[in-house]
């Protein structure tokens, strides 16, 4: 079966992020999940890092400065090339 990889771009949307992550992790197929955080000031980092302790398929990357959607998408594309 092919590997599935999901990227979520987020900023200060912890409730929607939790809903999305829960939906992805409850799939029958194991999915590699990467959260790209656009410098959230809510509990996004804490929540995702806690998930990473229990799920070896969850990864987290944070921008140190806020960037727009275009910069996030370029960063996302850069990750895909590696």
C-alpha positions as CSV (number, residue, x, y, z in Angstrom):
1,X,0.0,0.0,0.0
2,X,1.2,3.5,-0.8
3,X,2.4,5.8,1.9
4,X,0.1,8.8,2.6
5,X,1.5,12.0,3.8
6,X,-0.6,14.9,5.1
7,X,0.5,18.5,5.8
8,X,-1.5,20.9,7.9
9,X,-0.6,24.6,7.8
10,X,-1.9,26.4,10.9
11,X,-1.9,29.5,13.0
12,X,-3.9,30.0,16.2
13,X,-6.6,27.5,15.3
14,X,-6.1,24.9,18.0
15,X,-9.7,23.7,18.1
16,X,-9.8,23.1,14.3
17,X,-6.4,21.6,14.4
18,X,-7.4,19.1,17.1
19,X,-10.4,18.1,15.0
20,X,-8.3,17.7,11.9
21,X,-5.6,15.7,13.6
22,X,-8.1,13.4,15.3
23,X,-9.7,12.7,11.9
24,X,-6.4,11.9,10.3
25,X,-5.1,9.7,13.0
26,X,-8.3,7.7,13.2
27,X,-8.0,6.5,9.6
28,X,-7.5,2.8,9.0
29,X,-4.3,3.5,7.1
30,X,-1.4,4.9,9.0
31,X,-0.6,8.4,7.7
32,X,2.5,10.5,8.1
33,X,1.3,13.8,9.5
34,X,3.3,17.0,9.5
35,X,2.0,20.2,11.2
36,X,3.6,23.4,10.0
37,X,2.9,26.1,12.6
38,X,2.9,29.8,11.5
39,X,4.1,31.1,14.8
40,X,0.9,30.4,16.8
41,X,0.6,31.9,20.3
42,X,-2.0,29.4,21.5
43,X,-1.3,25.9,22.7
44,X,-0.5,24.5,19.2
45,X,3.1,23.6,19.9
46,X,2.4,22.0,23.3
47,X,-0.5,20.0,21.9
48,X,1.4,18.7,18.9
49,X,4.6,17.9,20.8
50,X,2.5,15.9,23.3
51,X,1.0,14.0,20.4
52,X,4.4,13.2,19.0
53,X,5.2,11.4,22.3
54,X,2.5,8.9,21.4
55,X,2.5,8.8,17.6
56,X,5.7,8.2,15.7
57,X,4.0,9.4,12.5
58,X,3.4,13.0,13.7
59,X,5.9,15.7,13.0
60,X,6.1,19.4,13.9
61,X,7.7,22.4,12.3
62,X,7.4,26.0,13.5
63,X,8.2,29.3,11.8
64,X,10.0,31.5,14.3
65,X,8.3,34.6,12.7
66,X,4.8,34.9,11.3
67,X,4.7,34.4,7.5
68,X,1.9,34.6,5.1
69,X,0.2,31.7,3.3
70,X,2.5,32.0,0.3
71,X,5.6,31.7,2.4
72,X,4.1,28.7,4.2
73,X,3.3,27.0,0.9
74,X,6.8,27.6,-0.3
75,X,8.2,26.1,2.9
76,X,5.9,23.2,2.5
77,X,7.1,22.6,-1.1
78,X,10.7,22.7,0.2
79,X,9.9,20.0,2.7
80,X,8.4,17.8,0.0
81,X,11.6,18.1,-2.1
82,X,13.7,16.5,0.6
